Every structure is written in C-alpha cells, then in structure tokens.
Amino acid sequence: PDGAVAFLFEDITSEVAVMRRFRAELELGQAVLDRLDEAIAIFGSTDELVMSNAAYDRLWRTDAESGLGRTTFAAALLGWRQLSGPDSFWQQLQERRARTTPRTETAGVLCLAGGQHLACCLTPLPGGATMARFTPLPATASETEIAPPAGDLSAEVASLPDPPVPPPIEVARAAR
C-alpha cells in the first residue's frame, strides 16, 4: 500500500550445494553404466524407460536422450522383437511381465537377426522398477549355461555326497 516495496531474501546456498552433489552422483552413475559391456535398461514402476547405458543404445539402436520417459516397456519389447529373430522367449517374457505378483527374475537366450546370441535377464528392482540386461554370448554357449537356477537349491545340496573324512592324525608324544 502507498507505494511500499518489500524484499524477501533467502539463503539457498545449501539447496544449491545439495542439487550439485546430486547431479554429480547421477552423472557418475551414468558414466559407470556406460563403461559396462552389458546392455542395461531400467524401466520405472510406470513401465517407462528411466535409464539405459551406451551398450543398450548401440545394441538396440536407440537414443537415450530422446527415449527417456517416452519409451514404454511394451515399445521396447516391440523393438527388441524386430531386431531379433522369431523366438518363443519374447512371448514368455510378455506373459511373465503381465503377471503382477509375484515379480520374479526372468532369463533366457535369444538370437539377433545377425546371428549373435544374447542372454537376456529381467530383474525386479525395488519400487516396482525392472532392470533388463542383455549379455553377448559366445557362439558355443547354450541356454543351460546361462540360465539361473530354478527354485530352491537346498535339496540338491543335501543330495551331494559328504566329503571323505581324512584319517586321524597321530600326534607323536615326546619322550620325557
């Protein structure tokens, strides 16, 4: 009123420092992911791509900058199918993703159109996120070599034979 002007100043130094530190940690995490040979994509709880590495972008011919937040899991799956040969694994993957509970790890081997074999593994992450990993395999690798063990291994471990018991060690008594 009456032409008065009020100024409010707030020290935001700590907020700016926290933001810079957070941004530096994100950039470091992305740099580490980009150094991995394994192609990795992370889909958030809303099934949107939230992070991928350079190997993923090269393998699936995507652009991380334009795809983040816009690429859904279903769209990525369609792209994966187009760049690989027909494989029953894609159907299994789609069916397992459709089930909401329980979320379990899904793994399999697929073949790209060029003949390269990949191990694919979808791993549930906290908060409803999912990590998709694609690992190039040597031409001689088979599905059984990379498939994760199914179920509880305690029965298999229990059926293993006991190791042989060595003979008792005799301790020589020193003569007094």
C-alpha positions as a Markdown table, in Angstrom:
| # | Residue | x | y | z |
|---|---|---|---|---|
| 1 | Pro | 0.0 | 0.0 | 0.0 |
| 2 | Asp | 1.0 | 3.6 | -0.6 |
| 3 | Gly | 3.8 | 2.5 | -3.0 |
| 4 | Ala | 5.8 | 0.5 | -0.5 |
| 5 | Val | 8.0 | -2.3 | -1.8 |
| 6 | Ala | 9.1 | -5.3 | 0.3 |
| 7 | Phe | 12.0 | -7.6 | -0.5 |
| 8 | Leu | 12.5 | -11.1 | 0.9 |
| 9 | Phe | 15.9 | -12.7 | 0.7 |
| 10 | Glu | 16.6 | -16.3 | 1.4 |
| 11 | Asp | 19.9 | -18.1 | 1.5 |
| 12 | Ile | 19.7 | -21.0 | -0.8 |
| 13 | Thr | 23.4 | -22.0 | -0.7 |
| 14 | Ser | 22.7 | -25.3 | 0.9 |
| 15 | Glu | 20.0 | -26.3 | -1.5 |
| 16 | Val | 22.2 | -25.4 | -4.5 |
| 17 | Ala | 25.1 | -27.5 | -3.0 |
| 18 | Val | 22.8 | -30.5 | -2.5 |
| 19 | Met | 21.5 | -30.2 | -6.0 |
| 20 | Arg | 25.0 | -30.0 | -7.5 |
| 21 | Arg | 26.1 | -33.0 | -5.4 |
| 22 | Phe | 23.0 | -35.0 | -6.6 |
| 23 | Arg | 23.6 | -34.1 | -10.2 |
| 24 | Ala | 27.3 | -35.1 | -9.9 |
| 25 | Glu | 26.3 | -38.5 | -8.4 |
| 26 | Leu | 23.8 | -39.1 | -11.3 |
| 27 | Glu | 26.4 | -38.2 | -13.9 |
| 28 | Leu | 28.9 | -40.6 | -12.2 |
| 29 | Gly | 26.3 | -43.4 | -12.1 |
| 30 | Gln | 25.6 | -42.9 | -15.8 |
| 31 | Ala | 29.3 | -42.8 | -16.7 |
| 32 | Val | 29.8 | -46.1 | -14.8 |
| 33 | Leu | 26.8 | -47.8 | -16.6 |
| 34 | Asp | 28.2 | -46.5 | -20.0 |
| 35 | Arg | 31.5 | -48.3 | -19.3 |
| 36 | Leu | 29.8 | -51.7 | -19.0 |
| 37 | Asp | 29.8 | -54.1 | -21.9 |
| 38 | Glu | 26.4 | -55.5 | -20.8 |
| 39 | Ala | 23.4 | -53.6 | -22.3 |
| 40 | Ile | 21.3 | -52.4 | -19.5 |
| 41 | Ala | 17.9 | -50.6 | -19.4 |
| 42 | Ile | 15.9 | -49.6 | -16.3 |
| 43 | Phe | 12.1 | -49.3 | -16.5 |
| 44 | Gly | 10.3 | -47.5 | -13.7 |
| 45 | Ser | 7.2 | -48.5 | -11.9 |
| 46 | Thr | 5.1 | -46.9 | -14.7 |
| 47 | Asp | 6.9 | -49.1 | -17.3 |
| 48 | Glu | 8.7 | -46.1 | -18.8 |
| 49 | Leu | 12.4 | -46.2 | -19.6 |
| 50 | Val | 14.2 | -44.2 | -16.9 |
| 51 | Met | 17.8 | -45.1 | -17.6 |
| 52 | Ser | 19.9 | -47.0 | -20.1 |
| 53 | Asn | 23.6 | -47.3 | -21.0 |
| 54 | Ala | 25.6 | -46.8 | -24.2 |
| 55 | Ala | 25.8 | -50.5 | -24.8 |
| 56 | Tyr | 22.0 | -50.8 | -24.8 |
| 57 | Asp | 21.7 | -47.8 | -27.2 |
| 58 | Arg | 24.2 | -49.4 | -29.6 |
| 59 | Leu | 22.6 | -52.9 | -29.4 |
| 60 | Trp | 19.0 | -51.9 | -29.8 |
| 61 | Arg | 19.7 | -48.8 | -32.0 |
| 62 | Thr | 18.0 | -46.3 | -29.6 |
| 63 | Asp | 18.8 | -42.8 | -28.5 |
| 64 | Ala | 18.8 | -42.5 | -24.7 |
| 65 | Glu | 18.3 | -38.7 | -24.8 |
| 66 | Ser | 15.1 | -38.9 | -26.8 |
| 67 | Gly | 13.8 | -42.1 | -25.3 |
| 68 | Leu | 13.9 | -41.5 | -21.6 |
| 69 | Gly | 10.4 | -41.1 | -20.2 |
| 70 | Arg | 8.8 | -41.7 | -23.5 |
| 71 | Thr | 9.7 | -45.3 | -24.3 |
| 72 | Thr | 7.5 | -47.9 | -22.5 |
| 73 | Phe | 8.4 | -51.5 | -21.8 |
| 74 | Ala | 5.9 | -52.6 | -24.4 |
| 75 | Ala | 7.5 | -50.3 | -27.1 |
| 76 | Ala | 11.0 | -51.5 | -26.1 |
| 77 | Leu | 9.8 | -55.2 | -26.3 |
| 78 | Leu | 8.5 | -54.5 | -29.8 |
| 79 | Gly | 11.8 | -53.0 | -30.8 |
| 80 | Trp | 13.7 | -56.0 | -29.4 |
| 81 | Arg | 11.5 | -58.4 | -31.3 |
| 82 | Gln | 12.0 | -56.5 | -34.6 |
| 83 | Leu | 15.8 | -56.7 | -34.3 |
| 84 | Ser | 15.9 | -60.4 | -33.4 |
| 85 | Gly | 14.7 | -63.5 | -35.0 |
| 86 | Pro | 11.4 | -65.1 | -34.0 |
| 87 | Asp | 11.8 | -66.6 | -30.6 |
| 88 | Ser | 9.3 | -68.0 | -28.0 |
| 89 | Phe | 11.3 | -66.2 | -25.3 |
| 90 | Trp | 9.6 | -62.9 | -26.2 |
| 91 | Gln | 6.1 | -64.4 | -25.6 |
| 92 | Gln | 7.3 | -65.9 | -22.3 |
| 93 | Leu | 8.7 | -62.5 | -21.3 |
| 94 | Gln | 5.5 | -60.7 | -22.2 |
| 95 | Glu | 3.4 | -63.3 | -20.2 |
| 96 | Arg | 5.6 | -63.1 | -17.2 |
| 97 | Arg | 5.6 | -59.3 | -17.2 |
| 98 | Ala | 1.8 | -59.3 | -17.5 |
| 99 | Arg | 1.6 | -61.1 | -14.1 |
| 100 | Thr | 1.8 | -58.6 | -11.4 |
| 101 | Thr | 2.7 | -60.9 | -8.5 |
| 102 | Pro | 4.9 | -62.3 | -7.6 |
| 103 | Arg | 7.6 | -60.5 | -9.5 |
| 104 | Thr | 10.4 | -62.9 | -10.3 |
| 105 | Glu | 13.6 | -62.8 | -12.4 |
| 106 | Thr | 13.1 | -64.0 | -15.9 |
| 107 | Ala | 16.0 | -65.2 | -18.1 |
| 108 | Gly | 16.6 | -66.7 | -21.4 |
| 109 | Val | 18.7 | -66.8 | -24.5 |
| 110 | Leu | 17.8 | -65.2 | -27.8 |
| 111 | Cys | 19.3 | -64.8 | -31.2 |
| 112 | Leu | 19.6 | -61.4 | -33.0 |
| 113 | Ala | 18.8 | -61.3 | -36.7 |
| 114 | Gly | 22.6 | -61.2 | -37.5 |
| 115 | Gly | 23.1 | -64.5 | -35.6 |
| 116 | Gln | 24.6 | -63.1 | -32.4 |
| 117 | His | 23.3 | -64.8 | -29.2 |
| 118 | Leu | 22.3 | -62.8 | -26.1 |
| 119 | Ala | 21.5 | -63.8 | -22.6 |
| 120 | Cys | 18.5 | -61.7 | -21.5 |
| 121 | Cys | 17.6 | -61.2 | -17.9 |
| 122 | Leu | 14.8 | -59.1 | -16.4 |
| 123 | Thr | 15.3 | -58.5 | -12.7 |
| 124 | Pro | 12.7 | -56.9 | -10.4 |
| 125 | Leu | 14.0 | -53.8 | -8.6 |
| 126 | Pro | 12.6 | -52.0 | -5.5 |
| 127 | Gly | 9.7 | -49.6 | -6.1 |
| 128 | Gly | 8.2 | -51.6 | -9.0 |
| 129 | Ala | 11.1 | -50.9 | -11.3 |
| 130 | Thr | 12.7 | -53.5 | -13.7 |
| 131 | Met | 16.2 | -53.9 | -15.0 |
| 132 | Ala | 16.7 | -55.5 | -18.4 |
| 133 | Arg | 20.2 | -56.9 | -19.1 |
| 134 | Phe | 21.5 | -58.2 | -22.4 |
| 135 | Thr | 24.8 | -60.0 | -22.4 |
| 136 | Pro | 26.5 | -61.1 | -25.6 |
| 137 | Leu | 27.3 | -64.9 | -25.6 |
| 138 | Pro | 30.0 | -66.8 | -27.4 |
| 139 | Ala | 28.6 | -68.8 | -30.3 |
| 140 | Thr | 29.1 | -72.1 | -28.4 |
| 141 | Ala | 27.1 | -71.0 | -25.2 |
| 142 | Ser | 23.9 | -72.8 | -24.7 |
| 143 | Glu | 20.8 | -71.8 | -22.8 |
| 144 | Thr | 21.6 | -74.1 | -19.9 |
| 145 | Glu | 25.0 | -72.5 | -19.4 |
| 146 | Ile | 23.5 | -69.1 | -18.5 |
| 147 | Ala | 20.0 | -69.9 | -17.1 |
| 148 | Pro | 19.7 | -69.0 | -13.5 |
| 149 | Pro | 19.0 | -72.0 | -11.2 |
| 150 | Ala | 15.3 | -72.5 | -10.7 |
| 151 | Gly | 13.8 | -72.7 | -7.2 |
| 152 | Asp | 15.4 | -73.7 | -4.0 |
| 153 | Leu | 18.8 | -75.5 | -4.3 |
| 154 | Ser | 18.8 | -76.9 | -0.7 |
| 155 | Ala | 17.6 | -80.3 | -1.9 |
| 156 | Glu | 20.3 | -80.5 | -4.5 |
| 157 | Val | 23.0 | -79.5 | -2.0 |
| 158 | Ala | 21.6 | -82.0 | 0.6 |
| 159 | Ser | 21.9 | -84.8 | -2.0 |
| 160 | Leu | 25.6 | -84.2 | -2.6 |
| 161 | Pro | 27.8 | -86.9 | -1.0 |
| 162 | Asp | 29.8 | -86.0 | 2.1 |
| 163 | Pro | 33.4 | -85.3 | 1.5 |
| 164 | Pro | 35.7 | -88.1 | 2.6 |
| 165 | Val | 36.9 | -88.0 | 6.2 |
| 166 | Pro | 40.7 | -87.9 | 6.4 |
| 167 | Pro | 42.3 | -90.5 | 8.7 |
| 168 | Pro | 43.0 | -89.2 | 12.2 |
| 169 | Ile | 46.4 | -87.6 | 12.7 |
| 170 | Glu | 48.5 | -89.3 | 15.3 |
| 171 | Val | 50.5 | -87.0 | 17.4 |
| 172 | Ala | 53.8 | -88.4 | 18.5 |
| 173 | Arg | 54.4 | -87.9 | 22.2 |
| 174 | Ala | 57.8 | -86.6 | 23.1 |
| 175 | Ala | 59.7 | -88.9 | 25.4 |
| 176 | Arg | 60.4 | -87.3 | 28.7 |
